[in-house]
């Protein structure tokens, strides 16, 4: 995960998970609407998770 992706996760979490699939976008958007911090944490988790 690059520096730009980390900054994107902090500034605008739903945009950072665009390439991870529809479910992750919806989940991070809902978390961001509930509060900015849960959205950032969700985006960081989705971005650092290994694809198997």
PQR file with spaces between the fields and no chain letter, atoms N, CA, C, O and H, PARSE charges and radii, in Angstrom:
ATOM       1  N    UNK     1       0.850   -1.168    0.000 -0.4000 1.5000
ATOM       2  CA   UNK     1       0.000    0.000    0.000 -0.0000 2.0000
ATOM       3  C    UNK     1       0.896    1.231    0.000  0.5500 1.7000
ATOM       4  O    UNK     1       1.778    1.383    0.845 -0.5500 1.4000
ATOM       5  N    UNK     2       0.647    2.094   -0.959 -0.4000 1.5000
ATOM       6  CA   UNK     2       1.484    3.272   -1.112 -0.0000 2.0000
ATOM       7  C    UNK     2       1.041    4.444   -0.246  0.5500 1.7000
ATOM       8  O    UNK     2      -0.019    4.428    0.380 -0.5500 1.4000
ATOM       9  H    UNK     2      -0.070    1.970   -1.645  0.4000 1.0000
ATOM      10  N    UNK     3       1.891    5.451   -0.239 -0.4000 1.5000
ATOM      11  CA   UNK     3       1.638    6.653    0.544 -0.0000 2.0000
ATOM      12  C    UNK     3       0.367    7.355    0.073  0.5500 1.7000
ATOM      13  O    UNK     3      -0.412    7.841    0.893 -0.5500 1.4000
ATOM      14  H    UNK     3       2.752    5.463   -0.748  0.4000 1.0000
ATOM      15  N    UNK     4       0.151    7.413   -1.248 -0.4000 1.5000
ATOM      16  CA   UNK     4      -1.038    8.064   -1.794 -0.0000 2.0000
ATOM      17  C    UNK     4      -2.315    7.354   -1.339  0.5500 1.7000
ATOM      18  O    UNK     4      -3.316    8.007   -1.043 -0.5500 1.4000
ATOM      19  H    UNK     4       0.784    7.018   -1.914  0.4000 1.0000
ATOM      20  N    UNK     5      -2.284    6.038   -1.284 -0.4000 1.5000
ATOM      21  CA   UNK     5      -3.458    5.268   -0.863 -0.0000 2.0000
ATOM      22  C    UNK     5      -3.774    5.517    0.616  0.5500 1.7000
ATOM      23  O    UNK     5      -4.945    5.595    0.989 -0.5500 1.4000
ATOM      24  H    UNK     5      -1.471    5.507   -1.524  0.4000 1.0000
ATOM      25  N    UNK     6      -2.754    5.640    1.451 -0.4000 1.5000
ATOM      26  CA   UNK     6      -2.960    5.925    2.875 -0.0000 2.0000
ATOM      27  C    UNK     6      -3.591    7.303    3.046  0.5500 1.7000
ATOM      28  O    UNK     6      -4.533    7.466    3.823 -0.5500 1.4000
ATOM      29  H    UNK     6      -1.804    5.576    1.148  0.4000 1.0000
ATOM      30  N    UNK     7      -3.075    8.293    2.323 -0.4000 1.5000
ATOM      31  CA   UNK     7      -3.637    9.644    2.390 -0.0000 2.0000
ATOM      32  C    UNK     7      -5.084    9.637    1.896  0.5500 1.7000
ATOM      33  O    UNK     7      -5.939   10.311    2.471 -0.5500 1.4000
ATOM      34  H    UNK     7      -2.310    8.160    1.692  0.4000 1.0000
ATOM      35  N    UNK     8      -5.357    8.888    0.848 -0.4000 1.5000
ATOM      36  CA   UNK     8      -6.720    8.782    0.328 -0.0000 2.0000
ATOM      37  C    UNK     8      -7.648    8.106    1.327  0.5500 1.7000
ATOM      38  O    UNK     8      -8.810    8.495    1.450 -0.5500 1.4000
ATOM      39  H    UNK     8      -4.663    8.340    0.381  0.4000 1.0000
ATOM      40  N    UNK     9      -7.155    7.099    2.042 -0.4000 1.5000
ATOM      41  CA   UNK     9      -7.953    6.441    3.082 -0.0000 2.0000
ATOM      42  C    UNK     9      -8.311    7.412    4.196  0.5500 1.7000
ATOM      43  O    UNK     9      -9.402    7.332    4.760 -0.5500 1.4000
ATOM      44  H    UNK     9      -6.212    6.783    1.942  0.4000 1.0000
ATOM      45  N    UNK    10      -7.417    8.315    4.515 -0.4000 1.5000
ATOM      46  CA   UNK    10      -7.665    9.260    5.593 -0.0000 2.0000
ATOM      47  C    UNK    10      -8.579   10.396    5.139  0.5500 1.7000
ATOM      48  O    UNK    10      -9.479   10.794    5.878 -0.5500 1.4000
ATOM      49  H    UNK    10      -6.531    8.380    4.057  0.4000 1.0000
ATOM      50  N    UNK    11      -8.361   10.918    3.947 -0.4000 1.5000
ATOM      51  CA   UNK    11      -9.125   12.076    3.478 -0.0000 2.0000
ATOM      52  C    UNK    11     -10.514   11.683    2.995  0.5500 1.7000
ATOM      53  O    UNK    11     -11.501   12.293    3.408 -0.5500 1.4000
ATOM      54  H    UNK    11      -7.629   10.595    3.347  0.4000 1.0000
ATOM      55  N    UNK    12     -10.613   10.683    2.134 -0.4000 1.5000
ATOM      56  CA   UNK    12     -11.901   10.270    1.569 -0.0000 2.0000
ATOM      57  C    UNK    12     -11.952    8.746    1.467  0.5500 1.7000
ATOM      58  O    UNK    12     -11.620    8.185    0.423 -0.5500 1.4000
ATOM      59  H    UNK    12      -9.812   10.187    1.798  0.4000 1.0000
ATOM      60  N    UNK    13     -12.364    8.076    2.543 -0.4000 1.5000
ATOM      61  CA   UNK    13     -12.299    6.614    2.604 -0.0000 2.0000
ATOM      62  C    UNK    13     -13.022    5.857    1.478  0.5500 1.7000
ATOM      63  O    UNK    13     -12.457    4.885    0.977 -0.5500 1.4000
ATOM      64  H    UNK    13     -12.633    8.532    3.391  0.4000 1.0000
ATOM      65  N    UNK    14     -14.242    6.243    1.049 -0.4000 1.5000
ATOM      66  CA   UNK    14     -14.883    5.450   -0.006 -0.0000 2.0000
ATOM      67  C    UNK    14     -14.127    5.459   -1.326  0.5500 1.7000
ATOM      68  O    UNK    14     -14.158    4.475   -2.065 -0.5500 1.4000
ATOM      69  H    UNK    14     -14.701    7.032    1.456  0.4000 1.0000
ATOM      70  N    UNK    15     -13.455    6.551   -1.627 -0.4000 1.5000
ATOM      71  CA   UNK    15     -12.690    6.621   -2.872 -0.0000 2.0000
ATOM      72  C    UNK    15     -11.479    5.698   -2.842  0.5500 1.7000
ATOM      73  O    UNK    15     -11.034    5.229   -3.890 -0.5500 1.4000
ATOM      74  H    UNK    15     -13.429    7.350   -1.027  0.4000 1.0000
ATOM      75  N    UNK    16     -10.945    5.436   -1.664 -0.4000 1.5000
ATOM      76  CA   UNK    16      -9.751    4.599   -1.537 -0.0000 2.0000
ATOM      77  C    UNK    16     -10.048    3.127   -1.802  0.5500 1.7000
ATOM      78  O    UNK    16      -9.135    2.372   -2.138 -0.5500 1.4000
ATOM      79  H    UNK    16     -11.307    5.817   -0.814  0.4000 1.0000
ATOM      80  N    UNK    17     -11.303    2.702   -1.660 -0.4000 1.5000
ATOM      81  CA   UNK    17     -11.636    1.282   -1.842 -0.0000 2.0000
ATOM      82  C    UNK    17     -12.398    1.022   -3.135  0.5500 1.7000
ATOM      83  O    UNK    17     -13.073   -0.001   -3.252 -0.5500 1.4000
ATOM      84  H    UNK    17     -12.044    3.315   -1.387  0.4000 1.0000
ATOM      85  N    UNK    18     -12.307    1.920   -4.103 -0.4000 1.5000
ATOM      86  CA   UNK    18     -13.032    1.741   -5.354 -0.0000 2.0000
ATOM      87  C    UNK    18     -12.655    0.457   -6.090  0.5500 1.7000
ATOM      88  O    UNK    18     -13.515   -0.176   -6.703 -0.5500 1.4000
ATOM      89  H    UNK    18     -11.759    2.751   -4.008  0.4000 1.0000
ATOM      90  N    UNK    19     -11.401    0.071   -6.037 -0.4000 1.5000
ATOM      91  CA   UNK    19     -10.957   -1.117   -6.771 -0.0000 2.0000
ATOM      92  C    UNK    19     -11.135   -2.417   -5.983  0.5500 1.7000
ATOM      93  O    UNK    19     -10.718   -3.476   -6.454 -0.5500 1.4000
ATOM      94  H    UNK    19     -10.702    0.586   -5.539  0.4000 1.0000
ATOM      95  N    UNK    20     -11.742   -2.361   -4.804 -0.4000 1.5000
ATOM      96  CA   UNK    20     -11.900   -3.539   -3.955 -0.0000 2.0000
ATOM      97  C    UNK    20     -13.250   -4.235   -4.125  0.5500 1.7000
ATOM      98  O    UNK    20     -13.447   -5.322   -3.581 -0.5500 1.4000
ATOM      99  H    UNK    20     -12.081   -1.501   -4.422  0.4000 1.0000
ATOM     100  N    UNK    21     -14.176   -3.642   -4.861 -0.4000 1.5000
ATOM     101  CA   UNK    21     -15.464   -4.285   -5.095 -0.0000 2.0000
ATOM     102  C    UNK    21     -16.619   -3.490   -4.508  0.5500 1.7000
ATOM     103  O    UNK    21     -16.425   -2.591   -3.691 -0.5500 1.4000
ATOM     104  H    UNK    21     -14.016   -2.760   -5.304  0.4000 1.0000
ATOM     105  N    UNK    22     -17.817   -3.839   -4.940 -0.4000 1.5000
ATOM     106  CA   UNK    22     -19.011   -3.090   -4.563 -0.0000 2.0000
ATOM     107  C    UNK    22     -19.332   -3.198   -3.071  0.5500 1.7000
ATOM     108  O    UNK    22     -19.730   -2.211   -2.452 -0.5500 1.4000
ATOM     109  H    UNK    22     -17.975   -4.569   -5.604  0.4000 1.0000
ATOM     110  N    UNK    23     -19.164   -4.368   -2.501 -0.4000 1.5000
ATOM     111  CA   UNK    23     -19.478   -4.561   -1.090 -0.0000 2.0000
ATOM     112  C    UNK    23     -18.618   -3.729   -0.172  0.5500 1.7000
ATOM     113  O    UNK    23     -19.103   -3.184    0.820 -0.5500 1.4000
ATOM     114  H    UNK    23     -18.841   -5.169   -3.004  0.4000 1.0000
ATOM     115  N    UNK    24     -17.350   -3.629   -0.494 -0.4000 1.5000
ATOM     116  CA   UNK    24     -16.456   -2.834    0.351 -0.0000 2.0000
ATOM     117  C    UNK    24     -16.760   -1.348    0.224  0.5500 1.7000
ATOM     118  O    UNK    24     -16.639   -0.608    1.200 -0.5500 1.4000
ATOM     119  H    UNK    24     -16.956   -4.072   -1.300  0.4000 1.0000
ATOM     120  N    UNK    25     -17.152   -0.901   -0.967 -0.4000 1.5000
ATOM     121  CA   UNK    25     -17.505    0.512   -1.154 -0.0000 2.0000
ATOM     122  C    UNK    25     -18.730    0.863   -0.321  0.5500 1.7000
ATOM     123  O    UNK    25     -18.762    1.898    0.344 -0.5500 1.4000
ATOM     124  H    UNK    25     -17.250   -1.502   -1.760  0.4000 1.0000
ATOM     125  N    UNK    26     -19.732    0.002   -0.358 -0.4000 1.5000
ATOM     126  CA   UNK    26     -20.960    0.250    0.401 -0.0000 2.0000
ATOM     127  C    UNK    26     -20.673    0.246    1.898  0.5500 1.7000
ATOM     128  O    UNK    26     -21.142    1.124    2.622 -0.5500 1.4000
ATOM     129  H    UNK    26     -19.707   -0.840   -0.898  0.4000 1.0000
ATOM     130  N    UNK    27     -19.913   -0.726    2.360 -0.4000 1.5000
ATOM     131  CA   UNK    27     -19.610   -0.824    3.781 -0.0000 2.0000
ATOM     132  C    UNK    27     -18.808    0.378    4.279  0.5500 1.7000
ATOM     133  O    UNK    27     -19.121    0.936    5.331 -0.5500 1.4000
ATOM     134  H    UNK    27     -19.532   -1.439    1.772  0.4000 1.0000
ATOM     135  N    UNK    28     -17.795    0.775    3.546 -0.4000 1.5000
ATOM     136  CA   UNK    28     -16.981    1.922    3.961 -0.0000 2.0000
ATOM     137  C    UNK    28     -17.795    3.216    3.876  0.5500 1.7000
ATOM     138  O    UNK    28     -17.615    4.109    4.704 -0.5500 1.4000
ATOM     139  H    UNK    28     -17.540    0.322    2.692  0.4000 1.0000
ATOM     140  N    UNK    29     -18.676    3.329    2.901 -0.4000 1.5000
ATOM     141  CA   UNK    29     -19.534    4.511    2.814 -0.0000 2.0000
ATOM     142  C    UNK    29     -20.476    4.591    4.001  0.5500 1.7000
ATOM     143  O    UNK    29     -20.662    5.668    4.568 -0.5500 1.4000
ATOM     144  H    UNK    29     -18.822    2.604    2.228  0.4000 1.0000
ATOM     145  N    UNK    30     -21.071    3.474    4.386 -0.4000 1.5000
ATOM     146  CA   UNK    30     -21.958    3.467    5.555 -0.0000 2.0000
ATOM     147  C    UNK    30     -21.190    3.775    6.833  0.5500 1.7000
ATOM     148  O    UNK    30     -21.684    4.505    7.692 -0.5500 1.4000
ATOM     149  H    UNK    30     -20.920    2.600    3.925  0.4000 1.0000
ATOM     150  N    UNK    31     -19.995    3.230    6.966 -0.4000 1.5000
ATOM     151  CA   UNK    31     -19.173    3.538    8.133 -0.0000 2.0000
ATOM     152  C    UNK    31     -18.784    5.006    8.166  0.5500 1.7000
ATOM     153  O    UNK    31     -18.739    5.611    9.238 -0.5500 1.4000
ATOM     154  H    UNK    31     -19.593    2.637    6.269  0.4000 1.0000
ATOM     155  N    UNK    32     -18.503    5.585    7.007 -0.4000 1.5000
ATOM     156  CA   UNK    32     -18.139    6.993    6.948 -0.0000 2.0000
ATOM     157  C    UNK    32     -19.332    7.876    7.293  0.5500 1.7000
ATOM     158  O    UNK    32     -19.167    8.922    7.921 -0.5500 1.4000
ATOM     159  H    UNK    32     -18.540    5.093    6.136  0.4000 1.0000
ATOM     160  N    UNK    33     -20.523    7.469    6.892 -0.4000 1.5000
ATOM     161  CA   UNK    33     -21.719    8.234    7.241 -0.0000 2.0000
ATOM     162  C    UNK    33     -22.006    8.170    8.734  0.5500 1.7000
ATOM     163  O    UNK    33     -22.531    9.123    9.309 -0.5500 1.4000
ATOM     164  H    UNK    33     -20.658    6.619    6.381  0.4000 1.0000
ATOM     165  N    UNK    34     -21.662    7.051    9.363 -0.4000 1.5000
ATOM     166  CA   UNK    34     -21.835    6.926   10.816 -0.0000 2.0000
ATOM     167  C    UNK    34     -20.800    7.757   11.575  0.5500 1.7000
ATOM     168  O    UNK    34     -21.068    8.236   12.677 -0.5500 1.4000
ATOM     169  H    UNK    34     -21.235    6.277    8.896  0.4000 1.0000
ATOM     170  N    UNK    35     -19.666    7.919   11.004 -0.4000 1.5000
ATOM     171  CA   UNK    35     -18.592    8.690   11.626 -0.0000 2.0000
ATOM     172  C    UNK    35     -17.360    8.594   10.769  0.5500 1.7000
ATOM     173  O    UNK    35     -17.126    7.578   10.114 -0.5500 1.4000
ATOM     174  H    UNK    35     -19.448    7.530   10.109  0.4000 1.0000
ATOM     175  N    UNK    36     -16.568    9.648   10.770 -0.4000 1.5000
ATOM     176  CA   UNK    36     -15.406    9.672    9.900 -0.0000 2.0000
ATOM     177  C    UNK    36     -14.352    8.655   10.329  0.5500 1.7000
ATOM     178  O    UNK    36     -13.745    8.005    9.478 -0.5500 1.4000
ATOM     179  H    UNK    36     -16.758   10.473   11.302  0.4000 1.0000
ATOM     180  N    UNK    37     -14.128    8.509   11.622 -0.4000 1.5000
ATOM     181  CA   UNK    37     -13.099    7.599   12.124 -0.0000 2.0000
ATOM     182  C    UNK    37     -13.409    6.134   11.773  0.5500 1.7000
ATOM     183  O    UNK    37     -12.506    5.431   11.318 -0.5500 1.4000
ATOM     184  H    UNK    37     -14.621    9.037   12.313  0.4000 1.0000
ATOM     185  N    UNK    38     -14.646    5.645   11.963 -0.4000 1.5000
ATOM     186  CA   UNK    38     -14.916    4.268   11.535 -0.0000 2.0000
ATOM     187  C    UNK    38     -14.728    4.057   10.036  0.5500 1.7000
ATOM     188  O    UNK    38     -14.307    2.981    9.611 -0.5500 1.4000
ATOM     189  H    UNK    38     -15.379    6.216   12.332  0.4000 1.0000
ATOM     190  N    UNK    39     -15.035    5.068    9.238 -0.4000 1.5000
ATOM     191  CA   UNK    39     -14.814    4.962    7.793 -0.0000 2.0000
ATOM     192  C    UNK    39     -13.345    4.853    7.446  0.5500 1.7000
ATOM     193  O    UNK    39     -12.966    4.078    6.569 -0.5500 1.4000
ATOM     194  H    UNK    39     -15.378    5.942    9.583  0.4000 1.0000
ATOM     195  N    UNK    40     -12.519    5.625    8.128 -0.4000 1.5000
ATOM     196  CA   UNK    40     -11.065    5.575    7.893 -0.0000 2.0000
ATOM     197  C    UNK    40     -10.520    4.217    8.309  0.5500 1.7000
ATOM     198  O    UNK    40      -9.718    3.622    7.589 -0.5500 1.4000
ATOM     199  H    UNK    40     -12.828    6.255    8.840  0.4000 1.0000
ATOM     200  N    UNK    41     -10.944    3.728    9.456 -0.4000 1.5000
ATOM     201  CA   UNK    41     -10.471    2.417    9.923 -0.0000 2.0000
ATOM     202  C    UNK    41     -10.901    1.319    8.956  0.5500 1.7000
ATOM     203  O    UNK    41     -10.106    0.438    8.630 -0.5500 1.4000
ATOM     204  H    UNK    41     -11.595    4.212   10.041  0.4000 1.0000
ATOM     205  N    UNK    42     -12.147    1.362    8.497 -0.4000 1.5000
ATOM     206  CA   UNK    42     -12.629    0.367    7.532 -0.0000 2.0000
ATOM     207  C    UNK    42     -11.857    0.421    6.227  0.5500 1.7000
ATOM     208  O    UNK    42     -11.499   -0.619    5.674 -0.5500 1.4000
ATOM     209  H    UNK    42     -12.793    2.078    8.762  0.4000 1.0000
ATOM     210  N    UNK    43     -11.596    1.617    5.731 -0.4000 1.5000
ATOM     211  CA   UNK    43     -10.843    1.757    4.481 -0.0000 2.0000
ATOM     212  C    UNK    43      -9.416    1.237    4.633  0.5500 1.7000
ATOM     213  O    UNK    43      -8.894    0.578    3.734 -0.5500 1.4000
ATOM     214  H    UNK    43     -11.886    2.462    6.180  0.4000 1.0000
ATOM     215  N    UNK    44      -8.786    1.532    5.767 -0.4000 1.5000
ATOM     216  CA   UNK    44      -7.426    1.030    5.989 -0.0000 2.0000
ATOM     217  C    UNK    44      -7.405   -0.496    6.080  0.5500 1.7000
ATOM     218  O    UNK    44      -6.473   -1.135    5.590 -0.5500 1.4000
ATOM     219  H    UNK    44      -9.210    2.067    6.497  0.4000 1.0000
ATOM     220  N    UNK    45      -8.425   -1.078    6.705 -0.4000 1.5000
ATOM     221  CA   UNK    45      -8.487   -2.533    6.788 -0.0000 2.0000
ATOM     222  C    UNK    45      -8.661   -3.158    5.410  0.5500 1.7000
ATOM     223  O    UNK    45      -7.984   -4.131    5.077 -0.5500 1.4000
ATOM     224  H    UNK    45      -9.182   -0.559    7.102  0.4000 1.0000
ATOM     225  N    UNK    46      -9.567   -2.600    4.605 -0.4000 1.5000
ATOM     226  CA   UNK    46      -9.776   -3.140    3.267 -0.0000 2.0000
ATOM     227  C    UNK    46      -8.554   -2.969    2.367  0.5500 1.7000
ATOM     228  O    UNK    46      -8.269   -3.835    1.539 -0.5500 1.4000
ATOM     229  H    UNK    46     -10.117   -1.809    4.876  0.4000 1.0000
ATOM     230  N    UNK    47      -7.839   -1.873    2.521 -0.4000 1.5000
ATOM     231  CA   UNK    47      -6.686   -1.628    1.671 -0.0000 2.0000
ATOM     232  C    UNK    47      -5.466   -2.449    2.063  0.5500 1.7000
ATOM     233  O    UNK    47      -4.629   -2.752    1.213 -0.5500 1.4000
ATOM     234  H    UNK    47      -8.070   -1.170    3.194  0.4000 1.0000
ATOM     235  N    UNK    48      -5.352   -2.814    3.335 -0.4000 1.5000
ATOM     236  CA   UNK    48      -4.188   -3.592    3.755 -0.0000 2.0000
ATOM     237  C    UNK    48      -4.422   -5.095    3.711  0.5500 1.7000
ATOM     238  O    UNK    48      -3.480   -5.871    3.871 -0.5500 1.4000
ATOM     239  H    UNK    48      -6.032   -2.568    4.026  0.4000 1.0000
ATOM     240  N    UNK    49      -5.659   -5.513    3.498 -0.4000 1.5000
ATOM     241  CA   UNK    49      -5.986   -6.942    3.453 -0.0000 2.0000
ATOM     242  C    UNK    49      -5.416   -7.575    2.185  0.5500 1.7000
ATOM     243  O    UNK    49      -5.519   -7.012    1.095 -0.5500 1.4000
ATOM     244  H    UNK    49      -6.424   -4.883    3.368  0.4000 1.0000
ATOM     245  N    UNK    50      -4.824   -8.736    2.343 -0.4000 1.5000
ATOM     246  CA   UNK    50      -4.249   -9.460    1.208 -0.0000 2.0000
ATOM     247  C    UNK    50      -5.357  -10.089    0.381  0.5500 1.7000
ATOM     248  O    UNK    50      -6.338  -10.597    0.925 -0.5500 1.4000
ATOM     249  H    UNK    50      -4.741   -9.193    3.228  0.4000 1.0000
ATOM     250  N    UNK    51      -5.198  -10.054   -0.941 -0.4000 1.5000
ATOM     251  CA   UNK    51      -6.130  -10.711   -1.856 -0.0000 2.0000
ATOM     252  C    UNK    51      -5.679  -12.155   -2.044  0.5500 1.7000
ATOM     253  O    UNK    51      -4.518  -12.425   -2.351 -0.5500 1.4000
ATOM     254  H    UNK    51      -4.402   -9.642   -1.383  0.4000 1.0000
ATOM     255  N    UNK    52      -6.622  -13.076   -1.853 -0.4000 1.5000
ATOM     256  CA   UNK    52      -6.229  -14.488   -2.003 -0.0000 2.0000
ATOM     257  C    UNK    52      -6.866  -15.133   -3.206  0.5500 1.7000
ATOM     258  O    UNK    52      -6.635  -16.314   -3.467 -0.5500 1.4000
ATOM     259  H    UNK    52      -7.565  -12.856   -1.603  0.4000 1.0000
